[in-house]
Amino acid sequence: MNIIVTGGFEANFTVGFARGLAANGMELCVISCDETAARLTAVGIRNVNLRGSLAENRSSWIKLTNLVSYYARLLWLLFRNRGATIHFTGIFRNHFILWEGLVLNACFRLLAGKYIYTVHNVLPHSRERSPLFRWIYRRIYQLPHVLLVHTQRARQQLVEEFGVAEGRIRLTSIGLNEEMPLTSMSPAEARHRLGFGEQEQLVLFFGKIDEYKGLDLLLAAFDRLNGSSIRLVVAGAFRNQTYRCTILEQLSHLKRRNEICLHERFIPNEEAEVFFKACDVLCLPYRNIYQSGLVFLAPHFGIPMITTDVGSLREFVESDFGIVTRTNDAAGIADAIESFMAAPTLFSRIEILHRAQKYRWASVCRDLVPLYAGASSGSSISRASRKLNQPDPDAVNLN
């Protein structure tokens, strides 16, 4: 049995990854949450909802009790199915890094026949220079049998800065975000829904808004533009109030503030299509990043991208999917937007859709299947499978 532990990580990644493995014949049990349980069940993937609700409006007490319950039930399930392959695809929470990074991580290794860990970010955002987090992650990376990374840069950093043997690291791409609904809606219809005409040139900033994503840089760049027909569409929710206040203050002083449309809210999956189909280009003005899920969302809709030259964005975006800025500042972003708008047919949506097919989850996961095969002895796997299937009043219900 292969147990995928997500820790409540991003729902579209979780569902896409699980579907990709299942498409390649893998037998899975996914540790789900309220956001993913019904979606996984709907596509026939076995899961058990241990994480429950991740709603931000819960009280601190409810959050704490839910989290403690999750840890206890998760460790009990893993203990009863010890010897199975455990693949942790989530992120260790910064506030609980000593418990999750050192203790829970060690439990994964002790209870697993084979322990696989997907390294989304070598170090958490805003903790790259922290001696404490570097010390903790050096120990985290010593325990898994296999570390999956999304970029060559991450592989190199694990080897050079954290002493990980190259043979323990496997490079794998993020998959195309196919969980976002895609209908026959035309770009003209999408523009009409957002209140724009066909002659306007639309730049999109999409997703959760945080300082490292550089919305303030994009706003400064947008204020430099001369094109009267260019509009900026910002769609997403702020991660913290301090940065929100910074952005709102900046907006109030921009000379082009009336040409910026702010949709300050969480955008559910079923509403994303209208933004991506209406706009001409997605802008990712990141200050720092290893890799972005938006790089694998935009091609799903065939929309090109403008990105800063940080992390491994260049190797995914340049030539195939868009433009990389010459400099990672407002001037460089403004130049890239003007260059794109001067040649809007440079990137064909149909061609982007075609190039994106190699990143479909079924294709990405095909190369990962050998990592799971033979993770432990046949008897251990059979024993784990029987435990997962046998009714037990004291066990977690996996049906």
N, C-alpha and C positions, 0 to 999 in steps of 0.2 A: 504494500500500500504506500502511496505517495501522499503525504500530508502537506498542503500548502498553507502556511501561516502568514496571514496578511497584516495583522495588527491594525486593521481598519484603514489600510493604505488606500490611495485613490481608487475609487470604484471602477472607473473605466479601464484602468490598467489591470486590475484584478480580474474582471470578467473577461477582458480580451486575452490575457495570458492563459487563464484556465481554459477558455474555448480553444486556444491554439494548441495546448497540450492534448486536450480531448480529441481534437481533430486528427491528431497523430496516434490515436489509440491508447493514450495513457489513462490508467485507472487513478482517479484522484479523490481526495476528500479535502475540500477547501474550508478553512476556518473563516466564517463569514461574519458580517454585521447586518444591521437592519437595511442598509443601503444596497447590499449586494446579494443577500440571501434569496429574495424572490427572483432576481434576475438570473442567478445561477441555476436555481431550480427550474425556471422556465425553459432553459436551454439544455436541461437534462444532466447538469453537473451536480454531483453529490456534495453537500455542504452541511455544516453545522454552525448555527448562529450562536457563537459564544460571546461576541463583542457587544451585541445589542445596539442600542442607540448611540450615535455620535453627535447628537444635536448640541449646538453650542449654548442654547438657552437653558440647559439643565442646571440645577443648583450645584455648587461645588461638592456638597455632600453626596448627591446622587452620582456625580461623575466619579468620585472616589470609591464609593461602594460598588459601582458597576465595574470599575477597573480591577478592584481586588477580587471580585467574583470571577472576572474574566481570567485573571492569572491562575486562580485556583482550579477552575474548570479546565483550562488549557493544559496545565501541568498534569492533572489527573488523566486527561485523555491521552496525552503523550506517553505517560507512564504505562497505561494499560496497553498501548500499542508500540511499546519500545521495540526498536529494531527496524521500524519503518523509516523510509526516507523522509526527512523533514526539510522543507524548502521555505526559508523565511524571506518573503518578498516585500516586507514592510520597512519601516524606518524606526529605529530606537528613539523614543521621545527624549528630548533634551532635559526636561524636568525630572525624568526618572532614569537618567543615563547610568547611574551607579547600579541600580537594580536591574534594569533591562539589559544594558550593555555588558555587565559583568556576570550577574547571577542568571538571568533568563537565558542569555546567550550560552552560558556554560551548561544549563539544563538541556538546551537543544542538542548540544554536542554529546552529552552523556546519554541521552535517551534515544538518539538517532542511530540507525544503522549507517546512514550517510547524511551529513548535514551540509546543505547548500544555502548560501546567503547571497542575495542580490544587492550589490552595492550601488544604490542610486546616486548617492553623493559620497565621495571619500570622507569628507567632513561636513557636518551640518552647516547650512547657511548661517553666517554671522559668527561661526565658531572656528573658522579656519586658522586663526592665530592663537587660539586658546591652548596653553600648555596642558591644562587638565584634560581637555577633549582629545588632544593628540595622544596623551598617555593612555587614556581609556581605549581609544580606537586602535592603538597599536596592539592592545591585548584582545580586543574584539576580533581583529583580523587573524589572530593566531589559531582560533578554534575551528572554524568551518573547514570541511574537507575540500570544498570548492567555493570560490568567490566568482560571481558573475558581475561583470562591469559592462557599461554601455559604450565606453570610448577608449581609444588608445591612451589618451592623456590620463584617465583614471587608472588604467593598468600600470603605466609608468610610475605614477605617484605611489601606488601600493608597493611596488618593488623598491623604489628609491627612498621613500620617506618612511615606510612602515615595515620594511624588511620581509615582505611576503615573497615566497618562492614563486617564480614565474609559472611553474608547473601546476600551481593550485588555482590559477586565474584563467577564466574563460571569457572571451569577448562576445557579447551578444547585443544585438540592436533592440531598442524599444520597438514594439509593433505599431502598425498603423492604427489610429483610434477609430475603429469601425463601430464603436458603440454609440456614436452620435448618429441619430436618424438622418437618412438622406432620402429626400423625396424628389419629385419632378418639378419642384418650385424653380422658376426661372430667376435670374439675377434682376430682371425688371420688376418682377412681383415682389422680390425681397426688398428692393429699394423703395417700392411704393409703401410697403408695410412700415418702413422706418421713416418715411416722409421725405425721401430724396428723389431727385430727378435723374434721368439717364445720363445727363451731361456732366454731372458732378463727379469729381474724382475722390474716392473715399479711402482713407487710411484707417485700419482697424488696430486697436489695442484691446486684447481680450484676456479674461481670466482673473484669478485672484491678484490683487494689487498689493505689492510689497516693495520696499525701497530697493532691493537688489534687482528688481525687474525694470527700474529706470523710467517710470512714467514721467517723472519730472524732467528727465533729459529729452524725452519725446516732445513734451509740451514746449520746452525751450526751443527745440528744433523746429517745431511747427510754427512758432511765432516768427521764425526767420524766413519762411516761405513767402514767395511773391504771388503764386498762382491764386487767382481769385476764386477758382472753381474747386479748390482742394478743401476737403472737410476731414476732420478727425473724429472717429467714433470710438469712444472708450466704454467698454462693457465688462463689468466685473465688480466684485465686492472688495473693500479694503480689509487687509489683515490686521491692521492696528490703527487706533485713532490718531496717534501722533503723526503718522505719515499722511493720513487723510486730511488733517488740518493743514499740513504743509502744502499738499496739492491744491486744496480749495483756496488757500491764500495765494498761491501762484496763479491759479486760474483767474482770480479777480484782477490781476495786474496785466494780463496778456492783452495785447492789442487785437488778437484774433480770437478772443474768447467766445464771440458769437458764432464762430465757425466750428466750435467743438461741441459735440453731442455726448453727454455723459449719462450712461445707464448704470447708475450706482446700485447694483444688486447682484445677487447670485444668479447666474444664467443657467437654467436647467438644460439637460441634454436636448430636449425637444425644441428648445428655442435657439440653439446655437446656429443652426443652418441659416436662418435669416440673416444673421450678421456676416457670416463667411461668404454667403452668396451675394449679398448686397455690395460688399466692399471689393476694392481692386487689389489691395495688398494688405498683408498682416505685418505689423512692425513689432519686433522683439528687441527693445533697446536695453538689454540686460547689462548691468554693471559686472556681474559675475554669475557663472552657472557652469555646471558640468555638462548637462544636457537638458533639454526642455521637452515636455510632453507635447507642447504646442507645435513643435517641429513635425510631429507625427499626427497632428490633427489637421493642420492646414492642407496637406496634400489629399486628405480624405475628401475635401471639398474642391480641390483643384486650384486653390488660391496661392499665389506666390508670396514670398516673404522678403522682408528687409531685416537683417539682424546685425547686431554689433559683433565684433570679432573676439568673442570670449569663449572659454571652454572649448568644446568640439563642434560648435555650431557651423563653422566654416566647412568642415568635411562633409556635413550632411546637406547644407543649404546651397553653397556656391555652385553655380552652373546648372544643377538639376532643378532646384526649387526657388532660387531667388538671388538676392544681392547681399553681399557682406560689406559693411561700411569700411571706409579707409581708416577712419579714426573713431574711437569709442566715446565721442562727445557730441554735444548738440550740433556743432558744425558738420561733423561727419554724417550724422543721421539726416540732417537737412539736405546735404548734397546727395545722399543716396535716394531720398524721396524724390527730389527733383529729377535725378537721372532716370528713375523708374517712370515717373509720370511723363517724361519726354518721349519714352518709348514703351507705351503700355501694352503693346502686342509682343514684346520681347519674350514673354513667357505665356505659352498656350495652356489654358486650363485642361484641355484634353490631354496634352502631352504630360502635364504634371500628374494627372490621374493615372496615366499609363506607367510612368516611372515609379509611382508609389506602390505598385503591386508587389514588388519584391519585399516590401516591409509588412505585408499582411501577416497576422499572428501565426497562422498555420505554417507559413514558410519560415518565419523566425524560430518557432518552437521545434521545427523538424530536426535541427542540429542539436537541440538540447536533450532529446530523448535518450541518447546513450548515457547521459549523466545519471539517469534514474535506474537504468537496467542494472541488475546485479548489485544493488546497493547493499544488500545483506543476504544471508543465506536464504534459500527457498523456504526452509521451515519457519524462519522468523517472519518472513513476509506472509506466509500462509497463516501463521498464528495471528499476526496483526490483522489480516483481512478477516479472519473468523471473528475476532473480537469486535471489529467494527460492524459486523453483520449480525451478531448474536444479540437477542434482546436481553437486557439486564436492567432491572429496576433501579440499580444504583449507578448506572453508567449514563454518560451523555447520549441523548437520542440523536442518532445520525440519519434517521429516516426523514 
